[in-house]
Structure formats: C-alpha cells, structure tokens
Amino acid sequence: MSRRRSSGSNKRGDRTRKAAAEARAREKAERGPGAVMWRWTKRLAITGTFVALLAAIGLATAVFFASRSLPSYASLRESQQGQTILVRARDGSQIVELGPSYGQWLNSDEIPDVMKHAMVSVEDHRFYSHFGVDPAGLVRAVYNAISDDRQVSATSTITQQLARNVFLNSNRTLDRKLREAVLAMALEWRFSKEQILELYLNKVYFGGGAYGIDSASRKFFSHSARELSLEEAAIIAGLVKAPSRYSPTADVDAAVSRANVVVGQMVRYGDLDPAVARQVDVSAVNLSTTEGQNSIRYFTDWALPQLDLLLPNDTFEPIEVWTTLDVGMQRAATTAIQSSTPGDTQGALVSLDRDGAILAMVGGTDYVTSNYNRATDAMRQPGSSWKLFVYLAALEAGYTPDDRVQDVPVTINDWSPRNSGGTYAGEIDVRSAFAYSKNTVAAQLGNEVGFSNVASMARRFGITTPISTYPSMVLGTSEVRLIDMVRAFAAVSAGGRSVEPYGILRVTTADGEELYRHQAARTYTLVPDYVAAGITDLLQTAVATGTGRAADIGRPVAGKTGTTSTNRDGYFVGFSSGITTGVWMGMDDNSRVPGLQGGRAPAQAFAAFMRYAVRDRPVEEFDTDLQLPEWQLEPDDEFYFGEEDEDYYFYIDEQGNLVDPGGNRGRYGDGFDVEGEGENVRRDPLDPRGRYDETDEAPSPRSTQPSRPQPSRPQPEPPQAASDDFLERATGRSPTGDEQPR
C-alpha cells in the first residue's frame, strides 16, 4: 500500500516538474530575440494595416470630392491652353500667328483605330485595366530603378497626363505628382475610358504649337486626322515623349526611328499583326513642306520673349504684336543669304533703320533645318571689321585720315602681326591703311592708344561680349555677336550717337486695346562729331577703293570687311541712306571654308540686300568734313568738346573710372582668350590662344611722303550705346557677358 502511494506520488511529482520545465521553457522562449521580433512584427503589421486603411479612406475621400469638383465633359472639351499671338509687320500685314493650334475636335468614333492603338501601346498599354494610376507600372519602375541604381523613370498613365495637361503644370515635385494621381483617379471615376482617350487625343501637345491629333496631322501631313495611316499615326504617337526631339520637320531620322518603336510596341501588345508590321515603311511617309518666309521665325524668336518685360501684367488673352519688320526686306535678306553662302556654309544678316528699328533679321540659311539664331546668339570672331574700334580710338586720340603711318613689319611684346600676302606698303596715310586693312598699322595704333582703350571704345559702342586686351585683339580675336557689331556701325551712321535695336512697335488686344507702345530711347553722344566724320571717311574709302568694293551699290556706302584666319569667318558691316546692315558667314563647327573672305560672299550678300533696301530712299552723301577741336588746332589751349549744356560731358574720378554728371560709372570688359590657328600672324605671347588674323586681300598703295608724329591725348569716354536693361532684355546676358536667369 505504501509502495502504491509512493509510486503515485512520484508520478504526480514528475508531472509537476515537467509542467514547471515547460513553463520555464515557454518563458525563456518568450524572452528570446525571435519572440520579441515576432511581437514587433505583429504590432507593425497591425499598425501598417490601420495606417493603410486610413490612407485608403483619405484617398477615396479626396478622389470623391475631386470628382465632384471636376468640370463637365463639355467644359473640358471647350477649354484651351496657351495664348495666341498674332504678329504683324511694320505695315500692319500679318506675318505669322504663334501659339496653340487645336484643329478640329474629333469624336471618339471619328478617330482612326490605328491612332488609338498606337497611342495606347506606346504611352500606356494597361490603359483599359487600371483605375487612373498603374500600380504594376510603378512597382516595375521602382524595381528597375533600384536594380539599375538610377532614378525612378516616368510612369504617368494617359489619364495622369491628361490631368496634368488640363489642370496642373509640369513641375516634377512630389506634391504635384500626388495631386496628379488624385485627379487621374477622379477622371476615371467621372468619365469612361473612351471619353478620357478622346479628351487626351484632342488635347495632348505634339510640338510646334499643335494641340491634338487633328492639328498635328494637318501640320505634318496636310490632312485631317480622320485620314491617318498606320505610319502617320505611329509618327504622331511617337511625338508625345519629346515633341521637339522627334518632330519630323526638325529631324526626320529621329521621327522615323521613334515611329518604328511605336510599331514594335503595337506588335508586342497585340494591337498590330506582325505580318502587317513587316510591311510598314515609315520613311515613305510624305511630310508637308514649310512654305513662305520661314526665316521670319528668327526675328519672332528674338523679339517675342521681350513681351514678358514689356507688358506690365500677365495676360492670357489673344494679343496682336506690331513689329518693325519689313516683309519685302526680310524676303530680300533671306534670298541674299541663301544665294550667296558658299556650299554648306551658314549665314546671318541683321539690318537696322537709323533709329534702331530692325528691318530684317536672318539667323541661318533655313529655319526649319536649324532654328539657331546666328544673328543674335552666335559668338564669332569679326576679323578686321573690329578695326572700327581701333581707328575710332586713334581718331579720338588725335589722328586724322590724312596722317602718315608706317606699314612695316613690327613686333609688340614678341608678337609680330603680318599683312595678308606678307607685303608692306611702307609709308601710307591712315585712310589707305584702313581701306586696305593693314594689320601692322592697326597693331601700332592699338599699341599707341592702348589696347584697354580700344576695348573701352568697343564697350562704349555696345559690344556686350567679353573683350580681350592682348595685342592681337586689334585684329578681331574677341568673339562678338553680329547684332552688336551692326549696332556699333549704326551708331557711326548716326553721327556718333548711340543706337538701341528694337523690334516691337506696339502690342494690342484682339479688341484693339493698346497694352504697350515703343518709346524712343534716350541717345548719347559716343564720340565727337569730328571722330564720327573721320571714321565715316575711312569706312567710305574701304568700300570705294579698298577691301569692300564688292559692297558698292551705286550710291555712297561705308563699311568694313572682316575675315578670320584660315577663312573660318567672313564679315561685312556697312551703311547707306540711313540703313545699317551686317552679314556673317561661316560654319557652325568653326571649320575652314575655302575662299571665304569678308570682301567676297558677305559683301556681295550685303550689296544684294541693300540695293533692294534703299531703292525707295533718297541718296545721302556722308558728312566727312573734319571740324577739328581747338585742342588739336591750338595744342597749347585747353581742349573742350562743347558747351556745358551738351550731353557729351563726363568726368574721370581719381580711380580712372568714367562718371557721368549723375554719378554713374562706366563699365568696360576684361581680358578674354579665344581659340584658333593663324596662318598670317605669329603667336601673340601675351595671348596663348589668340592667333587669328585678317586676310582681306586688295592691292596695296605705296607712298614716300614724310611722316609726322601724332598727338595722343586721353579723351573723356561717354557711356555704352545700349542701356544695361536693354542688353539684358535683348540678349539674356549682362553687359559683361554673363548669363542672366530667365
């Protein structure tokens, strides 16, 4: 009996010990790292589920209220983006209409199926299965970004693109993307897929101002979108990704390549039979040709951005812009450039009236091929046309056209310029040295008056780009813009007074309300009358007997040629009867153009244009009568420039800075290096890269008359021709050449 009780007691004790061991094991397990992690995982899962539920409720609420606030379908059909600008010439005739073009609205059943399939395949192949945003596409984009260590690529659906185009801007911010997603889901809630696709195809931007497939079809193929072929639909669908890059009028090869990608996507997602796709030949599509004066767009591209500054308030209503452009002169300028530029050379032309009004502007041989404006944006070396500033400085320092100078080999700081052909005339007058573009004389004059003074003269006459002060700068090694050089010569034509180019006369609404009218800018006397008369004498001689003889048009013409080393740039700038015109020719890659010289093709283009430009203007003789100031006639007397009430009256402070009566300081350029190889000039040791040289060719006169030393006295320096505000507005750069934010 006692043995049985003992055995039972042992069993109960074993169970107790086992239970205790199990309890201790459970307690140990609960305290282990795995258990802790499991508990936190459950908590996070529960919290995450709760947060996701709240976010879903919030998103659904936002989508619900967004859908209720959306305009009606009819309102969305009528809405348009952008501003229409009607541009008129100086005579009031319409020259171009810019801004959005919408074509005809096509209902869903009027849009060819190939157009729908092409757009859905390339832009959003899950369009018919998602709810406005594409979670699968987003997950795939994030995965690709993580695996390839790059940013998340664009994942906008067709509905999101529609929401952005209609309601939002293109800022790539998280806030904008979230609002875009909400609006996209609201659109899907409110409208059917067919309605959304119809809105999208009629509103999406295809470049060149074309909104919607009908406008794009008429622009590129000259027919309605109702008649689109498979190949044409593929080209249009391919434009959405990058309208400017894949535009068939800008780059046919890029457009064809992109269209073939669209065809491949259609095959991939079952919208096109592979057998049909193999017969597709996108390159055989007939593109519409651009007729008329496409060069006008060079002018409008330069002038119209200034509306942001000229108009006091933002306006989105249609406006009419009355410009200074003369349609006949623009046509003549285009013909002159296209017919005179050799081979594949590019050319540019700018023509100003005596008050600065731009009469014609050509920025290249063909705007459709290249819209880069070489007249206002390209910075190229002007060659010997730069000598305008050298001789202006010399005349202001006391030289006259009849003074004697030496055309002989010279060396300045180990730099030895040479004349074209290596010949020297010996002793000649200043007039002949300029007419025959003698490099050695220009170098000596620049050295005598000071290279910094030559740079200051160029800045005074409106050169806005950086200017070198190395000795070789006298030969035009500093790069300039053609419009700036034309402005400088126009100031000479105006008797030494500043000229400010402008292109907009007035702006009105479609109802005739005037929003802006051009006011004549205040002008400044840049050099004394005798300096303006002297340089006009030199410029007239350069055309009559010197390197610019090809620019003769049968009436008085004053101008200067320019040619850079190895014939990379050809320049001619001149004026007659109140019209100043500049022509540049060269290659965009700065390569050599055999036979290109300023006195040939550029001067010939100048003459061809100017014969038309001045045909209705009276012949004007130049005022070259030198009325020298008393300080030159009587060296011992104190020199002066006029009465105190004249505006050519300035001071130099103790630091040597120019100060006008109002206390404004003058602004001049710093040194500037340029690249190039010279054939007719030895290396300028002070300018490691300045090797360009004038290569104008003409007979060289010789003379044995004795020379005499010339007086050289520093003269007060008026301000630059163009105001800082205008230069920043017109070129997007500060007067010292720095880029300005837009």
Secondary structure by P-SEA (a helix, b strand, c coil): caaaaaaaaaaaaaaaaaaaaaaaaaaaaaacaaaaaaaaaaaaaaaaaaaaaaaaaaaaaaaaaaaaacccaaaaaacccbbbbbbbccccccccccccccccccccccccaaaaaaaaacccccccccccccaaaaaaaaaaaaaacccccccccaaaaaaaaccccccccaaaaaaaaaaaaaaaacccaaaaaaaaaaccccccccccaaaaaaaccccccccccaaaaaaaaaaccccccccccccaaaaaaaaaaaaaaaaaaccccaaaaaacccccbbbbbbccccaaaaaaaacccccccccccccccbbbbbccccaaaaaaaaaaaaacccccccbbbbbbcccccccccccccccccccccccccbbbbbccccaaaaaaaaaaacccccbbbbbcccccccbbbbcccccccccccaaaaaaaccaaaaaaaaaaacaaaaaaaaaaaccccccccccccccccbbbbaaaaaaaaaaaaaccbbbbbbccccccccccccccccccccccccccaaaaaaaaaaaaaaaaccccccccccccccbbbbbcccccbbbbbbccccbbbbbbbbbcccccccccccccaaaaaaaaaaaaaacccccccccccccccccccccccccccccccccccccccccbbbbcccbbbbbbbcbbbbbbccccccccccccccccccbbbbbbbbbccbbbbbbbbbbbbbcccccaaaaaaacccccccccccc
